[in-house]
């Protein structure tokens, strides 16, 4: 997934995982 952050500054892997996890949980919540 590509976040809205500029590609010049790469965010820490932990932040990426947290964002992706929250995004997936949001999709699952909207499906139910």
Order of alpha helices (4+ residues) and beta strands (2+ residues): alpha
